Amino acid sequence: MLFYVIAIIVFVLDQLSKYLVRIYIDINENISLWGISLTHIENSGMAGGLFQGYARLFGVAAVLFVIVVLYIRRNEEMKGALIDSSFGFLVGGAIGNGIDRLLFGQVTDFIPRSGGILNLADHAIEIGVLLLIIYVVVSWWKDKH
């Protein structure tokens, strides 16, 4: 259940934030909201603006990724709150960006930081990867001891 709750919350917040950015902030416009800098760009590639023009291909990759995660969750022995949280963040982020890529051919990014401009789905994927690394380390540690 935790997996689905996290995935749905990530997806909804990501899509809502992108919708609001597309409506209220012009492309390449930089605004400050409650002290947070926001810059609206549209990215037809992947993270960091690499491989511009391949958004739909990455959208298909996101769909395949979600299918693989659902298969793993159903058929593997990876259980528990940590892995469910990891997969929830990963799937919610993948669906959020995948929808944009398949429907619009680009992803709305608006959160500047070192290394580029990201969105909530990107940050959710980063959190999911971090939790996955923690899960792997903890599992290894338990097996070792």
C-alpha positions as CSV (number, residue, x, y, z in Angstrom):
1,M,0.0,0.0,0.0
2,L,2.9,2.4,0.8
3,F,4.2,1.9,-2.7
4,Y,1.0,3.0,-4.3
5,V,0.4,6.0,-1.9
6,I,3.9,7.4,-2.5
7,A,3.7,6.8,-6.3
8,I,0.3,8.5,-6.5
9,I,1.3,11.5,-4.3
10,V,4.5,12.0,-6.4
11,F,2.7,11.8,-9.7
12,V,-0.1,14.2,-8.6
13,L,2.2,16.8,-7.1
14,D,4.5,16.6,-10.1
15,Q,1.8,17.0,-12.6
16,L,0.1,19.8,-10.6
17,S,3.3,21.7,-10.2
18,K,4.2,21.4,-13.9
19,Y,0.6,22.5,-14.9
20,L,0.9,25.6,-12.7
21,V,4.4,26.4,-14.0
22,R,3.1,26.1,-17.7
23,I,0.2,28.5,-16.9
24,Y,1.9,31.1,-14.7
25,I,5.6,31.3,-15.7
26,D,6.7,32.0,-19.3
27,I,9.3,29.9,-20.9
28,N,12.8,31.0,-19.8
29,E,11.2,33.4,-17.2
30,N,12.8,33.3,-13.7
31,I,10.7,34.2,-10.7
32,S,11.1,34.0,-7.0
33,L,8.3,32.3,-5.0
34,W,8.6,32.4,-1.2
35,G,12.4,32.9,-1.6
36,I,12.7,29.9,-4.0
37,S,14.0,30.6,-7.5
38,L,11.9,29.1,-10.3
39,T,12.8,29.1,-14.0
40,H,10.5,27.6,-16.6
41,I,12.2,25.5,-19.4
42,E,10.9,22.7,-21.6
43,N,13.3,19.8,-22.1
44,S,12.8,17.4,-25.0
45,G,15.7,15.3,-23.9
46,M,16.8,13.7,-20.6
47,A,18.4,14.9,-17.4
48,G,20.8,17.8,-18.0
49,G,19.3,18.4,-21.4
50,L,21.2,15.5,-23.0
51,F,19.8,13.8,-26.1
52,Q,17.4,16.6,-27.1
53,G,14.5,15.5,-29.3
54,Y,14.2,11.9,-28.0
55,A,11.5,12.6,-25.4
56,R,9.1,10.1,-26.8
57,L,11.7,7.4,-26.7
58,F,12.4,8.2,-23.1
59,G,8.7,8.1,-22.5
60,V,8.6,4.5,-23.7
61,A,11.6,3.7,-21.5
62,A,9.6,5.1,-18.5
63,V,6.7,2.8,-19.3
64,L,9.0,-0.2,-19.6
65,F,10.7,0.8,-16.3
66,V,7.3,0.9,-14.5
67,I,6.4,-2.5,-15.9
68,V,9.7,-4.0,-14.7
69,V,9.2,-2.5,-11.2
70,L,5.7,-3.9,-11.0
71,Y,7.0,-7.3,-12.1
72,I,9.8,-7.2,-9.5
73,R,7.4,-6.2,-6.8
74,R,5.1,-9.0,-7.6
75,N,7.7,-11.8,-8.2
76,E,10.7,-11.0,-6.1
77,E,11.3,-11.2,-2.4
78,M,12.1,-7.5,-2.0
79,K,9.6,-6.6,0.7
80,G,9.4,-3.9,3.3
81,A,8.7,-0.2,3.8
82,L,12.2,0.9,2.6
83,I,12.0,-0.8,-0.8
84,D,8.3,0.1,-1.2
85,S,9.2,3.7,-0.6
86,S,12.1,3.5,-3.0
87,F,9.9,2.0,-5.8
88,G,7.1,4.4,-5.0
89,F,9.3,7.4,-5.6
90,L,10.9,5.9,-8.7
91,V,7.6,4.9,-10.3
92,G,5.8,8.2,-9.4
93,G,8.7,10.1,-10.9
94,A,8.9,7.9,-14.0
95,I,5.2,8.2,-14.6
96,G,5.2,12.0,-14.1
97,N,8.0,12.6,-16.6
98,G,6.9,9.7,-18.9
99,I,3.4,11.3,-19.3
100,D,4.9,14.6,-20.2
101,R,7.2,13.0,-22.8
102,L,4.5,10.9,-24.4
103,L,1.8,13.6,-24.4
104,F,3.9,16.8,-25.0
105,G,7.2,15.5,-26.4
106,Q,9.0,17.4,-23.7
107,V,9.2,17.8,-19.9
108,T,8.5,20.9,-17.9
109,D,11.4,21.8,-15.6
110,F,11.5,24.7,-13.2
111,I,13.7,24.0,-10.1
112,P,17.2,25.4,-10.8
113,R,20.1,23.8,-9.0
114,S,23.7,23.0,-9.7
115,G,23.8,20.8,-12.8
116,G,20.6,22.0,-14.4
117,I,16.9,22.7,-14.0
118,L,14.8,19.9,-12.7
119,N,11.2,19.2,-11.6
120,L,9.5,17.3,-8.8
121,A,9.6,14.0,-10.7
122,D,13.4,14.3,-11.1
123,H,13.8,14.9,-7.4
124,A,11.5,12.0,-6.6
125,I,13.6,9.7,-8.8
126,E,16.8,10.9,-6.9
127,I,15.1,10.1,-3.6
128,G,14.0,6.7,-4.9
129,V,17.6,5.9,-6.0
130,L,19.0,7.0,-2.7
131,L,16.5,4.7,-0.8
132,L,17.3,1.9,-3.2
133,I,21.0,2.2,-2.4
134,I,20.2,2.3,1.3
135,Y,18.0,-0.8,0.9
136,V,20.8,-2.7,-0.9
137,V,23.4,-1.7,1.7
138,V,21.1,-2.7,4.6
139,S,20.2,-6.0,2.9
140,W,23.9,-6.7,2.3
141,W,24.7,-5.9,5.9
142,K,22.0,-8.2,7.3
143,D,23.1,-11.0,5.1
144,K,26.7,-10.5,6.1
145,H,25.9,-10.5,9.9
